[in-house]
Amino acid sequence: MPKMKTKSAAKKRFTFTASGRVKAGVAGKRHGMIKRSTTFIRQATGTMLLCDSDAKIVKKYMPYNR
């Protein structure tokens, strides 16, 4: 059976923790910051862990990174 391919878009956007959870950047910070509250901007820095249902989808795109 041939090797499965990793989706290029997924490998650019997601990383895995040592325990196997999926890390991603926080959404909503590309543009339109003037209308966002300063609390939102401050809390949306860095990365976040995806919930289990979203992580299950991402793991299908990245078969060898688990």
Distance bins in CASP14 RR format, pairs under 12 A and 6 or more apart:
PFRMAT RR
TARGET T0000
AUTHOR 0000-0000-0000
RMODE 2
METHOD distances of the structure
MODEL  1
3 63 0 0 0 0 1 0 0 0 0 0 0
3 64 0 0 0 0 1 0 0 0 0 0 0
4 59 0 0 0 0 0 1 0 0 0 0 0
4 60 0 0 0 0 1 0 0 0 0 0 0
4 61 0 0 0 0 1 0 0 0 0 0 0
4 62 0 0 0 0 1 0 0 0 0 0 0
4 63 1 0 1 0 0 0 0 0 0 0 0
4 64 1 0 0 1 0 0 0 0 0 0 0
4 65 0 0 0 0 0 1 0 0 0 0 0
5 11 0 0 0 0 0 1 0 0 0 0 0
5 60 0 0 0 0 0 1 0 0 0 0 0
5 61 0 0 0 0 1 0 0 0 0 0 0
5 62 0 0 0 0 0 1 0 0 0 0 0
5 63 0 0 0 0 1 0 0 0 0 0 0
5 64 0 0 0 0 1 0 0 0 0 0 0
6 12 0 0 0 0 0 1 0 0 0 0 0
6 13 0 0 0 0 0 1 0 0 0 0 0
6 14 0 0 0 0 0 1 0 0 0 0 0
6 16 0 0 0 0 0 1 0 0 0 0 0
6 58 0 0 0 0 0 1 0 0 0 0 0
6 59 0 0 0 0 0 1 0 0 0 0 0
6 60 0 0 0 0 0 1 0 0 0 0 0
6 61 1 0 0 1 0 0 0 0 0 0 0
6 62 1 0 1 0 0 0 0 0 0 0 0
6 63 1 0 0 1 0 0 0 0 0 0 0
6 64 1 0 0 1 0 0 0 0 0 0 0
6 65 1 0 0 1 0 0 0 0 0 0 0
6 66 0 0 0 0 0 1 0 0 0 0 0
7 13 0 0 0 0 1 0 0 0 0 0 0
7 14 0 0 0 0 1 0 0 0 0 0 0
7 57 0 0 0 0 0 1 0 0 0 0 0
7 58 0 0 0 0 1 0 0 0 0 0 0
7 59 0 0 0 0 0 1 0 0 0 0 0
7 60 0 0 0 0 1 0 0 0 0 0 0
7 61 1 0 1 0 0 0 0 0 0 0 0
7 62 1 0 0 1 0 0 0 0 0 0 0
7 63 0 0 0 0 1 0 0 0 0 0 0
7 64 0 0 0 0 0 1 0 0 0 0 0
7 65 0 0 0 0 0 1 0 0 0 0 0
8 14 0 0 0 0 0 1 0 0 0 0 0
8 61 0 0 0 0 1 0 0 0 0 0 0
8 62 0 0 0 0 0 1 0 0 0 0 0
9 58 0 0 0 0 0 1 0 0 0 0 0
9 61 1 0 0 1 0 0 0 0 0 0 0
9 62 0 0 0 0 0 1 0 0 0 0 0
10 16 0 0 0 0 0 1 0 0 0 0 0
10 22 0 0 0 0 1 0 0 0 0 0 0
10 24 0 0 0 0 1 0 0 0 0 0 0
10 50 0 0 0 0 0 1 0 0 0 0 0
10 54 0 0 0 0 0 1 0 0 0 0 0
10 55 0 0 0 0 0 1 0 0 0 0 0
10 57 0 0 0 0 1 0 0 0 0 0 0
10 58 1 0 0 1 0 0 0 0 0 0 0
10 59 0 0 0 0 1 0 0 0 0 0 0
10 60 0 0 0 0 1 0 0 0 0 0 0
10 61 1 1 0 0 0 0 0 0 0 0 0
10 62 1 0 1 0 0 0 0 0 0 0 0
10 63 0 0 0 0 0 1 0 0 0 0 0
10 64 0 0 0 0 0 1 0 0 0 0 0
10 65 0 0 0 0 1 0 0 0 0 0 0
11 22 0 0 0 0 0 1 0 0 0 0 0
11 58 0 0 0 0 0 1 0 0 0 0 0
11 61 0 0 0 0 1 0 0 0 0 0 0
11 62 1 0 0 1 0 0 0 0 0 0 0
11 63 0 0 0 0 0 1 0 0 0 0 0
11 64 0 0 0 0 1 0 0 0 0 0 0
11 65 1 0 0 1 0 0 0 0 0 0 0
12 24 0 0 0 0 0 1 0 0 0 0 0
12 25 0 0 0 0 0 1 0 0 0 0 0
12 61 0 0 0 0 0 1 0 0 0 0 0
12 62 0 0 0 0 0 1 0 0 0 0 0
13 22 0 0 0 0 1 0 0 0 0 0 0
13 23 0 0 0 0 1 0 0 0 0 0 0
13 24 1 0 0 1 0 0 0 0 0 0 0
13 25 1 0 0 1 0 0 0 0 0 0 0
13 26 0 0 0 0 0 1 0 0 0 0 0
13 27 0 0 0 0 0 1 0 0 0 0 0
13 47 0 0 0 0 0 1 0 0 0 0 0
13 50 0 0 0 0 0 1 0 0 0 0 0
13 54 0 0 0 0 0 1 0 0 0 0 0
13 58 0 0 0 0 1 0 0 0 0 0 0
13 61 0 0 0 0 1 0 0 0 0 0 0
13 62 0 0 0 0 0 1 0 0 0 0 0
14 20 0 0 0 0 0 1 0 0 0 0 0
14 21 0 0 0 0 0 1 0 0 0 0 0
14 22 1 0 1 0 0 0 0 0 0 0 0
14 23 1 0 0 1 0 0 0 0 0 0 0
14 24 1 0 1 0 0 0 0 0 0 0 0
14 25 0 0 0 0 1 0 0 0 0 0 0
14 47 0 0 0 0 1 0 0 0 0 0 0
14 48 0 0 0 0 0 1 0 0 0 0 0
14 49 0 0 0 0 0 1 0 0 0 0 0
14 50 1 0 0 1 0 0 0 0 0 0 0
14 54 0 0 0 0 1 0 0 0 0 0 0
14 55 0 0 0 0 1 0 0 0 0 0 0
14 57 0 0 0 0 0 1 0 0 0 0 0
14 58 1 0 1 0 0 0 0 0 0 0 0
14 59 0 0 0 0 1 0 0 0 0 0 0
14 60 0 0 0 0 0 1 0 0 0 0 0
14 61 0 0 0 0 1 0 0 0 0 0 0
14 62 1 0 0 1 0 0 0 0 0 0 0
14 65 0 0 0 0 1 0 0 0 0 0 0
14 66 0 0 0 0 0 1 0 0 0 0 0
15 21 0 0 0 0 1 0 0 0 0 0 0
15 22 1 0 0 1 0 0 0 0 0 0 0
15 23 1 0 1 0 0 0 0 0 0 0 0
15 24 0 0 0 0 1 0 0 0 0 0 0
15 25 0 0 0 0 1 0 0 0 0 0 0
15 47 0 0 0 0 1 0 0 0 0 0 0
15 48 0 0 0 0 0 1 0 0 0 0 0
15 49 0 0 0 0 0 1 0 0 0 0 0
15 50 0 0 0 0 0 1 0 0 0 0 0
15 55 0 0 0 0 0 1 0 0 0 0 0
15 58 0 0 0 0 0 1 0 0 0 0 0
15 62 0 0 0 0 1 0 0 0 0 0 0
15 65 0 0 0 0 1 0 0 0 0 0 0
15 66 0 0 0 0 0 1 0 0 0 0 0
16 22 1 0 0 1 0 0 0 0 0 0 0
16 23 1 0 0 1 0 0 0 0 0 0 0
16 24 0 0 0 0 0 1 0 0 0 0 0
16 47 0 0 0 0 0 1 0 0 0 0 0
16 49 0 0 0 0 0 1 0 0 0 0 0
16 50 0 0 0 0 0 1 0 0 0 0 0
16 55 0 0 0 0 1 0 0 0 0 0 0
16 58 0 0 0 0 1 0 0 0 0 0 0
16 59 0 0 0 0 1 0 0 0 0 0 0
16 61 0 0 0 0 0 1 0 0 0 0 0
16 62 1 0 0 1 0 0 0 0 0 0 0
16 63 0 0 0 0 0 1 0 0 0 0 0
16 64 0 0 0 0 0 1 0 0 0 0 0
16 65 1 0 1 0 0 0 0 0 0 0 0
16 66 1 0 0 1 0 0 0 0 0 0 0
17 23 1 0 0 1 0 0 0 0 0 0 0
17 24 0 0 0 0 0 1 0 0 0 0 0
17 47 0 0 0 0 0 1 0 0 0 0 0
17 48 0 0 0 0 0 1 0 0 0 0 0
17 49 1 0 0 1 0 0 0 0 0 0 0
17 50 0 0 0 0 0 1 0 0 0 0 0
17 55 0 0 0 0 0 1 0 0 0 0 0
17 65 0 0 0 0 0 1 0 0 0 0 0
17 66 0 0 0 0 0 1 0 0 0 0 0
18 66 0 0 0 0 0 1 0 0 0 0 0
19 49 0 0 0 0 1 0 0 0 0 0 0
19 55 0 0 0 0 0 1 0 0 0 0 0
19 66 0 0 0 0 0 1 0 0 0 0 0
20 49 0 0 0 0 1 0 0 0 0 0 0
20 50 0 0 0 0 0 1 0 0 0 0 0
20 52 0 0 0 0 0 1 0 0 0 0 0
20 55 0 0 0 0 1 0 0 0 0 0 0
20 56 0 0 0 0 0 1 0 0 0 0 0
20 58 0 0 0 0 0 1 0 0 0 0 0
20 59 0 0 0 0 1 0 0 0 0 0 0
20 62 0 0 0 0 0 1 0 0 0 0 0
20 65 0 0 0 0 1 0 0 0 0 0 0
20 66 1 0 0 1 0 0 0 0 0 0 0
21 47 0 0 0 0 0 1 0 0 0 0 0
21 48 0 0 0 0 0 1 0 0 0 0 0
21 49 1 0 1 0 0 0 0 0 0 0 0
21 50 1 0 0 1 0 0 0 0 0 0 0
21 51 0 0 0 0 1 0 0 0 0 0 0
21 52 0 0 0 0 1 0 0 0 0 0 0
21 54 0 0 0 0 0 1 0 0 0 0 0
21 55 1 0 0 1 0 0 0 0 0 0 0
21 56 0 0 0 0 0 1 0 0 0 0 0
21 58 0 0 0 0 0 1 0 0 0 0 0
21 59 0 0 0 0 0 1 0 0 0 0 0
21 66 0 0 0 0 0 1 0 0 0 0 0
22 47 0 0 0 0 1 0 0 0 0 0 0
22 48 0 0 0 0 1 0 0 0 0 0 0
22 49 1 0 0 1 0 0 0 0 0 0 0
22 50 1 0 1 0 0 0 0 0 0 0 0
22 51 0 0 0 0 1 0 0 0 0 0 0
22 52 0 0 0 0 1 0 0 0 0 0 0
22 53 0 0 0 0 0 1 0 0 0 0 0
22 54 1 0 0 1 0 0 0 0 0 0 0
22 55 1 0 1 0 0 0 0 0 0 0 0
22 56 0 0 0 0 1 0 0 0 0 0 0
22 57 0 0 0 0 1 0 0 0 0 0 0
22 58 1 0 1 0 0 0 0 0 0 0 0
22 59 1 0 0 1 0 0 0 0 0 0 0
22 60 0 0 0 0 0 1 0 0 0 0 0
22 61 0 0 0 0 0 1 0 0 0 0 0
22 62 0 0 0 0 1 0 0 0 0 0 0
22 65 0 0 0 0 1 0 0 0 0 0 0
22 66 0 0 0 0 1 0 0 0 0 0 0
23 46 0 0 0 0 1 0 0 0 0 0 0
23 47 1 0 1 0 0 0 0 0 0 0 0
23 48 1 0 0 1 0 0 0 0 0 0 0
23 49 1 0 0 1 0 0 0 0 0 0 0
23 50 1 0 0 1 0 0 0 0 0 0 0
23 54 0 0 0 0 0 1 0 0 0 0 0
23 55 0 0 0 0 1 0 0 0 0 0 0
23 58 0 0 0 0 0 1 0 0 0 0 0
23 65 0 0 0 0 0 1 0 0 0 0 0
24 44 0 0 0 0 0 1 0 0 0 0 0
24 46 0 0 0 0 1 0 0 0 0 0 0
24 47 1 0 0 1 0 0 0 0 0 0 0
24 48 1 0 0 1 0 0 0 0 0 0 0
24 49 1 0 0 1 0 0 0 0 0 0 0
24 50 1 0 1 0 0 0 0 0 0 0 0
24 51 0 0 0 0 0 1 0 0 0 0 0
24 54 0 0 0 0 1 0 0 0 0 0 0
24 55 0 0 0 0 1 0 0 0 0 0 0
24 57 0 0 0 0 0 1 0 0 0 0 0
24 58 1 0 0 1 0 0 0 0 0 0 0
24 62 0 0 0 0 0 1 0 0 0 0 0
25 44 0 0 0 0 1 0 0 0 0 0 0
25 45 0 0 0 0 1 0 0 0 0 0 0
25 46 1 0 0 1 0 0 0 0 0 0 0
25 47 1 0 1 0 0 0 0 0 0 0 0
25 48 1 0 0 1 0 0 0 0 0 0 0
25 49 0 0 0 0 0 1 0 0 0 0 0
25 50 0 0 0 0 1 0 0 0 0 0 0
26 36 0 0 0 0 0 1 0 0 0 0 0
26 40 0 0 0 0 1 0 0 0 0 0 0
26 41 0 0 0 0 0 1 0 0 0 0 0
26 42 0 0 0 0 0 1 0 0 0 0 0
26 43 0 0 0 0 1 0 0 0 0 0 0
26 44 1 0 1 0 0 0 0 0 0 0 0
26 45 1 0 0 1 0 0 0 0 0 0 0
26 46 1 0 0 1 0 0 0 0 0 0 0
26 47 1 0 0 1 0 0 0 0 0 0 0
26 48 1 0 1 0 0 0 0 0 0 0 0
26 49 0 0 0 0 0 1 0 0 0 0 0
26 50 0 0 0 0 0 1 0 0 0 0 0
27 36 0 0 0 0 0 1 0 0 0 0 0
27 40 0 0 0 0 0 1 0 0 0 0 0
27 44 1 0 0 1 0 0 0 0 0 0 0
27 46 0 0 0 0 0 1 0 0 0 0 0
27 47 0 0 0 0 0 1 0 0 0 0 0
27 48 0 0 0 0 1 0 0 0 0 0 0
27 50 0 0 0 0 0 1 0 0 0 0 0
27 54 0 0 0 0 0 1 0 0 0 0 0
28 35 0 0 0 0 0 1 0 0 0 0 0
28 36 1 0 0 1 0 0 0 0 0 0 0
28 40 0 0 0 0 1 0 0 0 0 0 0
28 41 0 0 0 0 1 0 0 0 0 0 0
28 43 0 0 0 0 0 1 0 0 0 0 0
28 44 1 0 0 1 0 0 0 0 0 0 0
28 45 0 0 0 0 0 1 0 0 0 0 0
28 48 0 0 0 0 0 1 0 0 0 0 0
29 36 0 0 0 0 1 0 0 0 0 0 0
29 40 0 0 0 0 1 0 0 0 0 0 0
29 41 1 0 0 1 0 0 0 0 0 0 0
29 42 0 0 0 0 0 1 0 0 0 0 0
29 43 0 0 0 0 0 1 0 0 0 0 0
29 44 1 0 1 0 0 0 0 0 0 0 0
29 45 0 0 0 0 1 0 0 0 0 0 0
29 46 0 0 0 0 1 0 0 0 0 0 0
29 47 0 0 0 0 0 1 0 0 0 0 0
29 48 0 0 0 0 0 1 0 0 0 0 0
30 36 0 0 0 0 0 1 0 0 0 0 0
30 44 0 0 0 0 0 1 0 0 0 0 0
32 40 0 0 0 0 0 1 0 0 0 0 0
32 41 0 0 0 0 0 1 0 0 0 0 0
33 40 0 0 0 0 1 0 0 0 0 0 0
33 41 1 0 0 1 0 0 0 0 0 0 0
33 42 0 0 0 0 0 1 0 0 0 0 0
33 44 0 0 0 0 1 0 0 0 0 0 0
34 40 0 0 0 0 0 1 0 0 0 0 0
34 41 0 0 0 0 0 1 0 0 0 0 0
35 41 0 0 0 0 0 1 0 0 0 0 0
36 42 0 0 0 0 0 1 0 0 0 0 0
36 43 0 0 0 0 0 1 0 0 0 0 0
36 44 0 0 0 0 1 0 0 0 0 0 0
37 43 0 0 0 0 1 0 0 0 0 0 0
37 44 0 0 0 0 0 1 0 0 0 0 0
38 44 0 0 0 0 0 1 0 0 0 0 0
38 45 0 0 0 0 0 1 0 0 0 0 0
39 45 0 0 0 0 0 1 0 0 0 0 0
48 54 0 0 0 0 0 1 0 0 0 0 0
48 55 0 0 0 0 0 1 0 0 0 0 0
49 55 0 0 0 0 1 0 0 0 0 0 0
49 58 0 0 0 0 0 1 0 0 0 0 0
50 56 0 0 0 0 1 0 0 0 0 0 0
50 57 0 0 0 0 1 0 0 0 0 0 0
50 58 1 0 0 1 0 0 0 0 0 0 0
50 59 0 0 0 0 1 0 0 0 0 0 0
51 57 0 0 0 0 0 1 0 0 0 0 0
51 58 0 0 0 0 0 1 0 0 0 0 0
52 58 0 0 0 0 0 1 0 0 0 0 0
52 59 0 0 0 0 0 1 0 0 0 0 0
53 59 0 0 0 0 0 1 0 0 0 0 0
54 60 0 0 0 0 0 1 0 0 0 0 0
54 61 0 0 0 0 0 1 0 0 0 0 0
55 61 0 0 0 0 0 1 0 0 0 0 0
55 62 0 0 0 0 0 1 0 0 0 0 0
55 66 0 0 0 0 0 1 0 0 0 0 0
56 62 0 0 0 0 0 1 0 0 0 0 0
56 66 0 0 0 0 0 1 0 0 0 0 0
58 65 0 0 0 0 1 0 0 0 0 0 0
58 66 0 0 0 0 0 1 0 0 0 0 0
59 65 0 0 0 0 1 0 0 0 0 0 0
59 66 1 0 0 1 0 0 0 0 0 0 0
60 66 0 0 0 0 0 1 0 0 0 0 0
END
